[in-house]
């Protein structure tokens, strides 16, 4: 049975299940940033499996594989998200077809003395501008509000590199949970690529997340050699799909 998360026991279980997967890391970081009691996010758990669901701003994140395929598909029809992201195994159970897909990479970072820096001013507008120039940005306002709050709460990390007083590269870790983190963006000005800026930013991010598992949702055919070179390994597959107007059919 899929149950809405509302009592303390369910909240603790969801957070426990969230540690250990890239999808769960996104959920846990959201809870650590915003809490459970927000109108724009809802959470559900499957009673007899390790599957959890989080609907935020129209996007449904599925962590784990549904234990009851028929119930899960009915649940999906009832919730009717605008979009969904899940593992390849979960997508197969839910019978959804991808709009985008790729692999989840991971690297277990060594324990050490590093830690997140004290909150400080981050040039979020400049970071957004570089991501936008690299076709890696969505809408500005949600990006700005979410990242600025998470930076204050210690559930995100943003690093920058400058050349001649201009932003040359940036790394954004958008989700940090107790045991994991998700690197959501690593961008370098196209005129300055090949100079080691991306590798330096990646190493700097890793150094500030000691003992955590760093996940990357690598899009198919993008940057595979770069991350293999830095010893990131295949953990899972991910599938992103959209919910079309006909909510009584298969997701395409």
N, C-alpha and C positions, 0 to 999 in steps of 0.2 A: 504494500500500500504506500502511495506517495502522500506524505503528510506535510502540511504547511509548518514551517519552523516558527514557533511562538513561545515555547517555555524554555527554561534555562537548560534542562537536560538536552533538548534538541539542539540548542545553540552550541553547547559544548561538543556534542557529537559531530555537528557540521564542521566545526573548527578542527577537530581531530582528523576527520576524513580529508579535510582540505590540505593538510600537511602531507606531502609526498607526491603530488601531481602538479603539473604546470597549470592546469585548469583550476584546481583547488587553490593554488597560490593566489590567483587573481581574486577568488572569492574571499579568502582570508584577509588579503590586503585591503579589500573594500570594507570588510567588517571592522578591521583595525582603524580604518580612516574615518568611517561614517557611522559605525554602529549598525545594529539591526533595525532600529526604529526609524526608518526613513521611507517616505511614501514612494520614492522612485526605485526602490529595490525590494524584491521579495525572494524568499529562500524556501526550498522544499527538500525533503529527504525521503529516500526509499527505505521503508522499514526493515527489509530483509536483504539489503545489498549495500554496497559501498558507494552508491550513486547519490549525488547531490546536484541540485539545480539552483541557479541564481539568475533572476531576471532583473536587469538594470538598464534603464533608458532604452528599452525595446530589444536589447540583446540578451538572449538566453545562453548562459554558460552551463555546460553539462560536464561534471567531474565524475569519472567512473563510468561503468557500463551498466545500463538499465538491466535489472534482474527479471522484470516482467515486460517483455517487448510490447504486448498488446496494451497493457495499462499505460506504458510510457508513451506510446503513439497517441492514445486517447488524451492523455495529459497534455501533450504537445498541441493537439488540435484545440483543446479547451483554452490553453494559455494564449496561443496565437501570437508568438513573438514576431517582431519585425525581422530579426535575424537570429542565427544560432551558430555557436561554435562548440565543437565536441571532438573527441578522439575519433580516429577512423573506425574503431570497433563500435563505439556508441552510434556513430552515424549509420553504420551498417544495420544495427539493431533497429534504429528509428526509421530506416528505409528512406534516407534523404540523399539527395544528389548534391555535389559540391558546386559552389560558385567559385570558390578559391580553396586551395589545399596546399599542404606542405608537410614538413616533419617538425616535430618538437625535438630540439637538441638540449642536452644538459651537460653540465660540468660541475662536479662536486669540488668545491673550493676548499683549500686547506685551511685548517684552523690557524688563527694567528692573533696578533695584537691589533690588527686594523679594526676600524669601526666607522660608522656613519659620521660624517662631520657635523658639527653644530649647525643648526639652521642658519642660513645666511641668504642674502639676496641673490637670486638666480635670474639671469636674463632670459626669462621665459619667452618674451616676444622675439628676441633674436633667435632663440632655439626654434621656435615655431617657423620663423622665416626661412631658416636653413632647411628644416624638414619639408616645408612647402615647396622650396626650390628643388628638392630631391624627390618630389611626388610621394611624400610619406606622411602628409598631414591631412587631418579631417577639418572640421570646423574649429575656428580659433577659440571662441568663448568656452565651450565645454573643455577643450584641452587646457586652457589657461586656469580655469577654476579648479579642475580636478588635480592638475599637477601642483598648483600652488598650495592647496590644502594638504595633499599627501606629503609634500616636502616639509611642511610644518609638523606633521604628525610622525615623520620618520618612516613612512611607508613607501617612499619613492626617493630616487636619487637622480640628479642631473649633473653631468660633467661637461665642461667646455674646454676647447683649445683654440687659442688665437694666433693669428699671424698678421703682423703689421697692424695691430689693433682691430682687426676684423675677425669675426667668428669663422674659424676654419673647419671645426668639427664639433660634434656633440654626441653624448651618449645619454639615453634616458632609460632608467630602470623604473618602470611605472608601477610595479607591484613588489612589495617586500613583506613576506610573512615571517613567522618564527623560524622556519627552517629553509625557506626558499625565496627566490626572487625571479622576476621576469624582465629581461632586457627587451624592451619593445622598440627601441630605435637606436641605430648607430649610423650617423650620417657625416659625410665629409664633403666640403665644397669640391665640386667636380674639377675645378682648376688646380686643386692641391692634392689630388689622390696620388697614391703611389709613394708617399713620403713617410709612411708609418704613423700617420695621425690616428687612423682608426684602430690600429693595434695598440697604440699608447692609451687611447681612451678606454678600450676594452680591458687592458691590464689594470688601469686605475680603478675602474668599476669593480673588478674582481677583488682588488686589494681592500676595498671598503666593505666587502661582504664576506668576511672570513667564516668558514664552516658551513656556509649555506650552499644549496644547490641552485646554480644559475641556469634558468631555462631561456630558450630562444624559440619563438615560433617562426621558423624559416620558411618563407614562401617557396613553392616549387620552382626550381631552376634559378634561385637567387642565392649568391654568396656561399655556395657550398664549400668551395675550396678554402675560402677565408676561415670559416669556422672549424673545418677539419684541421687546418694548420694550427689552430689554437686549442686543439684537443677537445672539441665538443663532440659528443657522441649521440647517436640516435636513441631517443627515449620512447617516442610514440609518433603517431601521425595525427594531424589535425585537419578538420574539414569545417569550412565556413559556408553557410548557405543562407538564402533569403526566403522569407515567408511571403508568398505571392498572394494576390487577391483571393484566389480560390483556396480557402482554408480547409476544404473537405477532401483535398487530394494530396498527392505526395509533394513534399517540399522540393522545389527546384529553384 
